């Protein structure tokens, strides 16, 4: 079924707010982060592959990932490790990070209000979005999991974003690349589009997002604009 026909078939209401995840949606950062985390973790006795991080931990905070790995391996990350990884990752971002292709055009075409809801800390969000020229597109409507009690896959962050933007959750459309993020949006009672345009997305990722509750899947922002135009028509 063509993309536009699927949207009409779904019969979704117009969106009063479009909520974008950041990493893997606005910026092509997840593969960079997966590689850096895998290297740093393996170095301190947590042997883990890049693909394993991509499949299991994309979409959740670094704090939650480290806590889960500590439970699995029965050892603790050393003091200062998180900060060390953060600094190394920021250095990588400075030289390698790019905006997701097509996002600038998409943001220029979107008529609905937009915001960001991300598992990343506010400082990282400001740094990475500024690097690719997107910070001023969203500021001050940039929300972090550090502002709520539970991060993704809990719905708290998306519900918080909707409250801050003054809209009902059922009128929000979320664009997410991770299973955890899709589940969070679904549990928040929001419409969800799964995004698979990031360099970290592997074969079968579309199906995983669908199984998590994404109503539609797009591979780039050209498809997203077609779909969102139909949804808002």
RODO-2510 file (C-alpha; in nm, 4 decimals, decimal comma):
residues 233
     n   res          X          Y          Z
     1     x     0,0000     0,0000     0,0000
     2     x     0,1473     0,3423    -0,0933
     3     x     0,2542     0,5664     0,1890
     4     x    -0,0211     0,8237     0,1390
     5     x    -0,2868     0,5520     0,1064
     6     x    -0,1704     0,3957     0,4338
     7     x    -0,2107     0,7291     0,6083
     8     x    -0,5657     0,7725     0,4771
     9     x    -0,6451     0,4147     0,5713
    10     x    -0,5258     0,4744     0,9271
    11     x    -0,7603     0,7713     0,9580
    12     x    -0,5426     0,9577     1,2072
    13     x    -0,6507     1,2979     1,3329
    14     x    -0,4522     1,6120     1,2670
    15     x    -0,1543     1,6616     1,4972
    16     x    -0,1428     1,9701     1,7186
    17     x     0,2194     1,9002     1,8124
    18     x     0,5007     1,7019     1,6519
    19     x     0,7501     1,5665     1,9054
    20     x     1,0896     1,4640     1,7695
    21     x     1,3351     1,2373     1,9407
    22     x     1,6842     1,3789     1,8911
    23     x     1,9514     1,1090     1,8532
    24     x     1,8857     0,8976     1,5459
    25     x     1,6054     1,1256     1,4256
    26     x     1,7231     1,4871     1,4123
    27     x     2,0930     1,4002     1,4182
    28     x     2,2710     1,0905     1,2889
    29     x     2,4457     1,0279     1,6188
    30     x     2,3500     0,6803     1,7347
    31     x     2,6114     0,4786     1,5455
    32     x     2,8844     0,7141     1,6677
    33     x     2,7603     0,6726     2,0254
    34     x     2,7243     0,2939     1,9962
    35     x     3,0818     0,2586     1,8714
    36     x     3,2261     0,4831     2,1426
    37     x     3,0294     0,3158     2,4210
    38     x     3,1215    -0,0334     2,3004
    39     x     3,4921     0,0534     2,2905
    40     x     3,4952     0,2205     2,6315
    41     x     3,2887    -0,0504     2,8012
    42     x     3,4956    -0,3344     2,6554
    43     x     3,8099    -0,1615     2,7778
    44     x     3,6907    -0,1725     3,1412
    45     x     3,5691    -0,5336     3,1410
    46     x     3,2214    -0,5121     2,9862
    47     x     3,2744    -0,6880     2,6521
    48     x     2,9872    -0,5752     2,4316
    49     x     2,9473    -0,5398     2,0572
    50     x     2,8333    -0,2301     1,8727
    51     x     2,5307    -0,4174     1,7342
    52     x     2,4296    -0,5294     2,0831
    53     x     2,4255    -0,1724     2,2082
    54     x     2,2326    -0,0633     1,8983
    55     x     1,9681    -0,3312     1,9481
    56     x     1,9295    -0,3159     2,3262
    57     x     2,0182     0,0329     2,4485
    58     x     1,9402     0,2890     2,1802
    59     x     1,6709     0,5230     2,3076
    60     x     1,7475     0,5008     2,6781
    61     x     1,9835     0,7092     2,8885
    62     x     2,3491     0,6222     2,9420
    63     x     2,2789     0,5973     3,3150
    64     x     2,0114     0,3339     3,2552
    65     x     2,2379     0,1439     3,0143
    66     x     2,5274     0,1353     3,2611
    67     x     2,2964     0,0214     3,5427
    68     x     2,1609    -0,2647     3,3312
    69     x     2,5088    -0,3745     3,2277
    70     x     2,6263    -0,3673     3,5904
    71     x     2,3448    -0,6065     3,6761
    72     x     2,4226    -0,8362     3,3826
    73     x     2,7993    -0,8511     3,4428
    74     x     2,7911    -0,8336     3,8231
    75     x     3,0510    -0,5561     3,8379
    76     x     3,0349    -0,1784     3,8608
    77     x     3,1615     0,0843     3,6223
    78     x     3,4493     0,2763     3,7838
    79     x     3,4042     0,6257     3,9276
    80     x     3,4250     0,8928     3,6618
    81     x     3,3600     0,6500     3,3767
    82     x     3,0393     0,8158     3,2584
    83     x     3,2084     1,1541     3,2388
    84     x     3,5050     1,0065     3,0527
    85     x     3,2741     0,8521     2,7929
    86     x     3,0779     1,1746     2,7641
    87     x     3,3882     1,3801     2,6921
    88     x     3,5199     1,1312     2,4366
    89     x     3,1822     1,1176     2,2683
    90     x     3,1562     1,4952     2,2505
    91     x     3,4978     1,5006     2,0819
    92     x     3,3754     1,2486     1,8243
    93     x     3,0611     1,4496     1,7660
    94     x     3,2653     1,7639     1,7050
    95     x     3,4317     1,6026     1,4063
    96     x     3,1745     1,3520     1,2796
    97     x     2,8195     1,4575     1,3666
    98     x     2,5760     1,5576     1,0922
    99     x     2,2100     1,6503     1,0852
   100     x     1,9773     1,3844     0,9497
   101     x     1,9422     1,4399     0,5728
   102     x     1,6248     1,6289     0,4869
   103     x     1,5456     1,7494     0,8385
   104     x     1,5979     2,1193     0,7576
   105     x     1,3518     2,1050     0,4689
   106     x     1,1050     1,9075     0,6794
   107     x     1,1142     2,1588     0,9637
   108     x     1,0645     2,4446     0,7178
   109     x     0,7580     2,2718     0,5715
   110     x     0,5904     2,1666     0,8967
   111     x     0,3088     2,3979     1,0031
   112     x     0,2383     2,2384     1,3429
   113     x     0,4295     2,3357     1,6582
   114     x     0,7341     2,1159     1,7174
   115     x     0,9513     2,0192     2,0128
   116     x     1,2234     1,7731     2,1133
   117     x     1,1898     1,5007     2,3778
   118     x     1,5145     1,3093     2,4295
   119     x     1,6852     1,0739     2,6727
   120     x     1,9999     1,2866     2,6461
   121     x     2,0975     1,5428     2,9095
   122     x     2,0236     1,9123     2,8401
   123     x     2,3929     1,9961     2,7995
   124     x     2,4407     1,7270     2,5361
   125     x     2,1234     1,8325     2,3554
   126     x     2,2395     2,1922     2,3355
   127     x     2,5861     2,0888     2,2192
   128     x     2,4800     1,8402     1,9519
   129     x     2,1890     2,0397     1,8139
   130     x     2,4080     2,3501     1,8007
   131     x     2,6780     2,1606     1,6102
   132     x     2,4346     2,0895     1,3257
   133     x     2,2518     2,4221     1,3386
   134     x     1,9245     2,2930     1,4822
   135     x     1,9310     2,4254     1,8390
   136     x     1,7652     2,7572     1,7567
   137     x     1,5012     2,5746     1,5530
   138     x     1,3648     2,4193     1,8741
   139     x     1,4871     2,6254     2,1692
   140     x     1,3326     2,6611     2,4276
   141     x     1,1083     2,3643     2,3478
   142     x     1,3726     2,0993     2,4151
   143     x     1,2884     1,8464     2,6859
   144     x     1,5205     1,5950     2,8516
   145     x     1,4591     1,2751     3,0455
   146     x     1,6457     1,4411     3,3325
   147     x     1,3294     1,6497     3,3850
   148     x     1,1093     1,3516     3,4713
   149     x     1,1220     1,0647     3,7191
   150     x     1,1309     0,7851     3,4618
   151     x     1,2908     0,7924     3,1197
   152     x     1,1918     0,5975     2,8098
   153     x     1,0355     0,3406     2,7744
   154     x     0,8127     0,4995     3,0415
   155     x     0,5730     0,7616     2,8959
   156     x     0,6719     1,0344     3,1448
   157     x     0,8894     1,2425     2,9109
   158     x     0,6351     1,2590     2,6297
   159     x     0,3556     1,3440     2,8718
   160     x     0,5760     1,6144     3,0229
   161     x     0,6477     1,7595     2,6773
   162     x     0,2765     1,7691     2,5930
   163     x     0,1967     1,9478     2,9193
   164     x     0,4718     2,2015     2,8648
   165     x     0,3456     2,2695     2,5135
   166     x    -0,0183     2,2926     2,6294
   167     x    -0,1668     2,0135     2,4187
   168     x    -0,3474     1,6865     2,4841
   169     x    -0,1383     1,3704     2,4396
   170     x    -0,3872     1,2210     2,1936
   171     x    -0,3244     1,5109     1,9522
   172     x     0,0544     1,4612     1,9491
   173     x     0,2569     1,2884     1,6795
   174     x     0,5924     1,1435     1,7886
   175     x     0,8824     1,0636     1,5545
   176     x     1,1022     0,7936     1,7090
   177     x     1,3813     0,5627     1,5958
   178     x     1,4001     0,3342     1,9005
   179     x     1,1817     0,0578     2,0387
   180     x     1,1985     0,2176     2,3834
   181     x     1,0862     0,5514     2,2436
   182     x     0,7993     0,4024     2,0440
   183     x     0,6740     0,2155     2,3500
   184     x     0,6952     0,5332     2,5568
   185     x     0,4908     0,7283     2,3026
   186     x     0,2299     0,4545     2,2681
   187     x     0,1894     0,4347     2,6454
   188     x     0,1514     0,8136     2,6495
   189     x    -0,1476     0,7753     2,4161
   190     x     0,0232     0,9446     2,1222
   191     x     0,0457     0,8658     1,7524
   192     x     0,3890     0,7352     1,6541
   193     x     0,5878     0,7270     1,3315
   194     x     0,8908     0,5007     1,3370
   195     x     1,1988     0,6513     1,1712
   196     x     1,4607     0,4230     1,0164
   197     x     1,6857     0,6718     0,8376
   198     x     1,9714     0,6636     1,0900
   199     x     2,2992     0,4909     1,0085
   200     x     2,2535     0,2662     1,3161
   201     x     1,9348     0,1024     1,1843
   202     x     1,9844    -0,2627     1,0941
   203     x     1,7744    -0,5031     0,8824
   204     x     1,4518    -0,5811     1,0632
   205     x     1,4432    -0,2512     1,2522
   206     x     1,1220    -0,1419     1,0808
   207     x     0,9467    -0,4549     1,2020
   208     x     1,0734    -0,4065     1,5562
   209     x     0,9311    -0,0538     1,5588
   210     x     0,5995    -0,1788     1,4230
   211     x     0,5826    -0,4484     1,6888
   212     x     0,6481    -0,1828     1,9526
   213     x     0,3465     0,0127     1,8275
   214     x     0,4536     0,2466     1,5466
   215     x     0,1571     0,3030     1,3162
   216     x     0,3755     0,3953     1,0193
   217     x     0,7425     0,3690     0,9255
   218     x     0,9431     0,6210     0,7233
   219     x     1,3009     0,5862     0,6028
   220     x     1,3627     0,9544     0,5322
   221     x     1,2085     1,2961     0,5812
   222     x     1,0693     1,3139     0,2287
   223     x     0,8423     1,0220     0,3165
   224     x     0,7716     1,1834     0,6535
   225     x     0,6509     1,5050     0,4881
   226     x     0,4217     1,3104     0,2561
   227     x     0,2771     1,1150     0,5436
   228     x     0,2392     1,4087     0,7831
   229     x     0,0783     1,6193     0,5069
   230     x    -0,1882     1,3537     0,4633
   231     x    -0,2367     1,3264     0,8386
   232     x    -0,2907     1,7014     0,8646
   233     x    -0,5066     1,7404     0,5551
***
